[in-house]
């Protein structure tokens, strides 16, 4: 079996295993949205990408710091207050919006070219498609029903998206996932 075919089978297995039945899904039922009611501020946390992907993602504006700034700006523009993590008071009216992304490279993206001085230059194929998964969740302080003095952070709302696109187009899907959160938040806080 060829290496390319093996990767495609692995990718299909990955998608089927972690995202069965749908390429985009959200825990966006009425009871999940209701947990967003009364949230007055959001902390955005973009989790670090795998080291092997950082340089490639940086070339299309998907480095962690840049993406965090874009998300914070989009939330603020929609009227959702955003706090820097260090300003958080960790109260019941704050929550953490976490974003994680995983990538799978179905085929090698790099091509190496010899220059006139015999040095090798690496070039990325911008038309190549990647398999990726985006997970966005909202965590907030919750109290246990059996012991109201016990509190912890828990995921109360989430959405996921899986795709197969060019790397430059993945940012669009990230922003679409953020739009799902904005719509859910505003439906409970108007």
LUMMAR-796161 format. One line per 4 residues: number of its first residue (from 0); their letters; for each residue x, y, z of C-alpha. Coordinates in Angstrom, 2 decimals, padded with zeros to 5 digits, always signed. Last residue first. Example, Ala and Ser with C-alpha at 12.3 -4.5 7.8 and 13.67 -1.06 7.14 Angstrom:
1) SA) +013.67:-001.06:+007.14; +012.30:-004.50:+007.80
// end
This chain:
189) XXXX) -029.18:+040.83:+025.21; -027.10:+038.21:+027.00; -028.51:+034.77:+026.14; -028.79:+035.04:+022.34
185) XXXX) -025.63:+037.18:+022.40; -023.55:+034.31:+023.78; -024.87:+031.74:+021.28; -024.37:+034.07:+018.29
181) XXXX) -020.88:+035.01:+019.46; -019.96:+031.35:+019.99; -021.08:+030.37:+016.47; -019.22:+033.41:+015.08
177) XXXX) -016.02:+032.15:+016.75; -016.42:+028.88:+014.80; -016.75:+030.91:+011.59; -013.58:+032.85:+012.51
173) XXXX) -011.66:+029.58:+012.83; -013.10:+028.44:+009.47; -011.82:+031.62:+007.80; -008.40:+031.09:+009.39
169) XXXX) -008.28:+027.66:+007.70; -008.32:+029.25:+004.26; -004.56:+029.96:+004.10; -003.83:+026.32:+005.00
165) XXXX) -005.75:+025.00:+002.03; -008.73:+022.97:+003.07; -009.89:+019.65:+004.53; -012.10:+020.31:+007.51
161) XXXX) -013.20:+019.43:+010.99; -015.20:+021.78:+013.19; -016.04:+021.70:+016.86; -018.32:+023.59:+019.23
157) XXXX) -018.48:+023.91:+022.98; -020.53:+025.11:+025.96; -020.40:+024.35:+029.68; -016.81:+023.18:+030.05
153) XXXX) -016.03:+023.12:+033.76; -013.97:+025.15:+036.21; -014.42:+024.16:+039.86; -016.47:+024.99:+042.94
149) XXXX) -017.11:+023.19:+046.17; -018.93:+025.23:+048.84; -022.28:+024.36:+047.26; -021.74:+020.66:+048.03
145) XXXX) -024.24:+018.21:+046.50; -025.16:+020.59:+043.69; -021.51:+021.20:+042.83; -020.70:+024.77:+041.91
141) XXXX) -019.51:+025.89:+038.50; -016.82:+028.34:+037.45; -016.56:+028.76:+033.70; -015.18:+027.07:+030.65
137) XXXX) -016.20:+027.81:+027.07; -015.02:+025.49:+024.34; -013.70:+025.81:+020.80; -012.26:+022.78:+019.03
133) XXXX) -010.85:+023.10:+015.53; -009.81:+019.99:+013.61; -007.57:+019.95:+010.56; -006.87:+017.99:+007.38
129) XXXX) -004.61:+019.92:+005.05; -004.88:+020.91:+001.40; -002.03:+021.90:-000.91; -002.49:+025.04:-002.96
125) XXXX) +000.07:+027.04:-000.95; +002.88:+024.55:-001.71; +005.60:+025.58:+000.70; +009.10:+026.35:-000.54
121) XXXX) +012.42:+025.29:+000.94; +015.62:+026.71:-000.50; +018.74:+024.57:-000.86; +022.08:+026.24:-001.33
117) XXXX) +023.98:+025.38:-004.53; +024.99:+029.02:-005.26; +022.53:+029.12:-008.17; +019.69:+027.93:-005.95
113) XXXX) +018.63:+024.31:-005.51; +014.94:+023.82:-004.80; +013.28:+021.84:-002.02; +009.56:+021.19:-002.07
109) XXXX) +007.56:+021.10:+001.10; +003.98:+020.07:+001.52; +004.42:+016.33:+002.06; +001.09:+014.50:+001.93
105) XXXX) -001.95:+014.02:+004.17; -000.64:+016.53:+006.72; -002.76:+016.33:+009.83; -003.47:+019.35:+011.94
101) XXXX) -004.89:+019.90:+015.40; -006.39:+023.14:+016.65; -007.34:+024.28:+020.12; -009.40:+027.29:+021.16
97) XXXX) -010.39:+028.05:+024.73; -012.93:+030.72:+025.74; -012.53:+031.24:+029.47; -015.37:+032.55:+031.61
93) XXXX) -016.24:+035.44:+033.86; -019.43:+036.22:+035.79; -018.86:+033.53:+038.45; -015.61:+035.20:+039.48
89) XXXX) -012.01:+034.40:+038.56; -010.84:+037.98:+039.18; -009.28:+038.12:+035.74; -006.90:+040.96:+034.98
85) XXXX) -003.95:+038.59:+034.30; -006.03:+036.69:+031.74; -006.68:+039.80:+029.67; -010.37:+040.54:+029.74
81) XXXX) -012.79:+040.62:+026.80; -016.24:+042.24:+026.93; -018.64:+040.87:+024.27; -020.11:+043.66:+022.17
77) XXXX) -019.73:+042.04:+018.74; -016.69:+044.27:+018.05; -015.24:+043.08:+021.36; -015.60:+039.43:+020.31
73) XXXX) -014.03:+040.06:+016.88; -011.14:+042.00:+018.44; -010.46:+039.23:+020.96; -010.52:+036.62:+018.17
69) XXXX) -008.11:+038.58:+015.96; -005.75:+039.24:+018.89; -005.74:+035.54:+019.86; -005.03:+034.59:+016.24
65) XXXX) -002.04:+036.92:+016.10; -000.63:+035.63:+019.38; -001.09:+031.94:+018.47; +000.39:+032.07:+014.96
61) XXXX) -002.24:+031.74:+012.25; -001.18:+034.61:+010.01; -000.57:+032.56:+006.85; +003.23:+032.24:+007.15
57) XXXX) +002.91:+031.75:+010.93; +000.97:+028.54:+010.30; +003.94:+026.97:+008.49; +006.40:+028.05:+011.16
53) XXXX) +004.24:+026.81:+014.04; +003.27:+023.42:+012.57; +006.15:+021.25:+013.76; +005.99:+022.81:+017.23
49) XXXX) +002.40:+021.62:+017.82; +000.20:+024.62:+018.30; -000.06:+026.39:+021.60; -003.51:+026.90:+023.04
45) XXXX) -005.38:+030.09:+022.25; -006.93:+031.39:+025.47; -009.50:+034.17:+025.32; -010.83:+035.52:+028.63
41) XXXX) -014.51:+036.48:+028.49; -016.42:+039.04:+030.53; -019.96:+039.62:+031.78; -021.36:+036.09:+031.74
37) XXXX) -024.96:+036.46:+032.92; -026.43:+033.87:+030.56; -023.73:+031.65:+029.03; -025.02:+028.55:+030.85
33) XXXX) -028.35:+029.08:+029.06; -026.63:+028.28:+025.77; -025.93:+024.75:+026.99; -029.53:+024.27:+028.20
29) XXXX) -030.91:+025.58:+024.90; -028.76:+023.17:+022.88; -025.53:+024.35:+021.35; -023.17:+021.51:+022.04
25) XXXX) -021.85:+022.12:+018.57; -021.06:+020.05:+015.51; -019.20:+020.45:+012.27; -017.92:+017.57:+010.19
21) XXXX) -020.67:+015.28:+011.34; -021.45:+011.63:+011.94; -018.48:+010.79:+014.14; -015.93:+013.48:+014.96
17) XXXX) -013.05:+011.88:+016.85; -013.08:+008.38:+015.39; -014.49:+009.10:+011.94; -012.15:+012.06:+011.38
13) XXXX) -009.08:+010.16:+012.57; -010.02:+007.03:+010.55; -010.42:+009.14:+007.41; -007.04:+010.74:+008.06
9) XXXX) -005.40:+007.35:+008.63; -006.88:+006.04:+005.37; -005.58:+009.12:+003.53; -002.16:+008.70:+005.09
5) XXXX) -001.95:+005.05:+004.08; -002.99:+005.94:+000.52; -000.16:+008.48:+000.29; +002.41:+005.98:+001.61
1) XX) +001.42:+003.41:-000.98; +000.00:+000.00:+000.00
// end
